[in-house]
Amino acid sequence: MTIGPPKSAGGLRTVTLPEVVNVEVRAHLAKHTGSDEEAFVFVGAKGAMLRRPTFSRTWAKALKAAGLSGFHFHDLRHTGNKFASQSGATLRELMNRMGHSTTRAALIYLHAEGERDRAIADSMGKLVAETFPTEDHNASGT
């Protein structure tokens, strides 16, 4: 295992988290992480660097407790990026959040959703109504 800089310059970034997540992160840090600025965020039972087999067992237990199966830890990255894109983030903003230097890398994490298409159409309708407030947008055109 190697500890060092990120794979690319894009990996070194600040990512703002939703407050609901910050509450959980603060609680975790207070309980499990040392005060040293170089302390690991996730550690094993003895306070050392968390190794893959230890994490895999912990992840499997968490999935079982939640009644879930077939999920990988990396799926959380896809979920976070999906939520960010659905919140209205631009491709550049998504790339910054994810640490991607190319649009190709960023697009791997974006997924088209039918429900989203309805939300996009509804938002477009609101923009039309705000832009042209005196016109009857529900008229049949006859």
N, C-alpha and C positions, 0 to 999 in steps of 0.2 A: 504494500500500500504506500502510495506517495502523497505527501502533503506539499502543495505548491500553488502557484498562481492558476487561475482559470485557463481553459484551453484557448480562449481568444480574448481580445480586449473587451468584447461585448459582455463577457461573463463577469466583469468587474463593474457592478452597478448598484444603485440604490433602488429598491422596489418598495413602493408604498402599498401597505396592506389595508384591507378594510378593517374598521375598528373591531368588528365581531371576531376577526382573526387575531388582532393585536391583543385582545383580552386573554385569549388562550395562550398566545406566545409568551406574554409577560408571566403568566402563571407557571408555564413550563420552565422558563428561564429562572424564575425565583426558586423553584423546587429542585431542578436538576443540573443547573449550569453554574460553574464557578464565576467569580467576579472578575477574573483576569480577562482582559480584552481579547486574548488569544484562546480562551476556553472553548471547548467543543460544545455545540448546541445539543447534540445527541451523544450520549455516552453509554457504555455498557454498565453492567451491574457493579463493577469495581471502579467506576469513574474514568476508565480508559476510553480510547477511541472506539467507537461502535464498529464492530466488524460485520461483514455481510451475513454470515450464518446467524449471528445473534439478532440482527435486524429482521432477517427472513422469518425466524421463529416468532418474533414479536408481531410482525405484520400479519402472519397467518392467524395468530390468536385474535388479533383485532378484527380481522375479516370474519372469523367464525363468530365472535361475540356480536357482531353487527348483522349476522345472518347473510353475509355476502360471500360470493366466490367468483373466481376468474378475474379479479381486479389486480392490477400491478401498481406498485407505488408510483411509477412514472405516469400512470393514468391521471394522477392528481395534477400534473403539469398541463395535460390537455384540458382538464376541467377548468383550471384557473384561467387558461387562455381563452377558453370558450366563454366563460363569464365576462372576461375583460372585453372580448369582441362584442358580445351582446349588450354590453353597457354603452357601446358607441365608440370604443377606441378605434383610432385609425390604424392602418397597417404599420405605419412608422412607430406609433405608440406601442403597439403589440410587439414589434421587433425590439424596442428598447426594454420593455418589461421582461421579455423572454431571453434577452441577451443574444439575439440573432443579428448577424451582419448582412445576411442576404434575404431577399423576399422568398426565395425558394425554401429556405429553412423555416421561415415563419409560416408559410402556407401549409406546411405539413400538419400544423396544429389547428388549422381552421377547418371546420366541418359545416356543410350546408344543412340547414334544418327547415322542414316545412313550416313549423310554428313560427320561425323567425321571419319567413316570407310574409306571413299575415301581419306581423308586428311592423315590418318595413313598410308595407302598403298602408297600414293605419297611420304611421308617422308621416308618410308622404301626403296622405289626405289632410292631416292637420296642417302641414306646411302650406298646402294649396289654400285651405280655408283661411289661414292667417295672412297669406299673401294677397288673396282676392276676397276679402270679407263680405263684400256686398253682393256677390254673385250667388245664384242658387246652384249649389254643387250636387244636389240630389235630383234635379230636374231631368226628365227623360230626353230632353234635347228636341222635343217636338214643338 
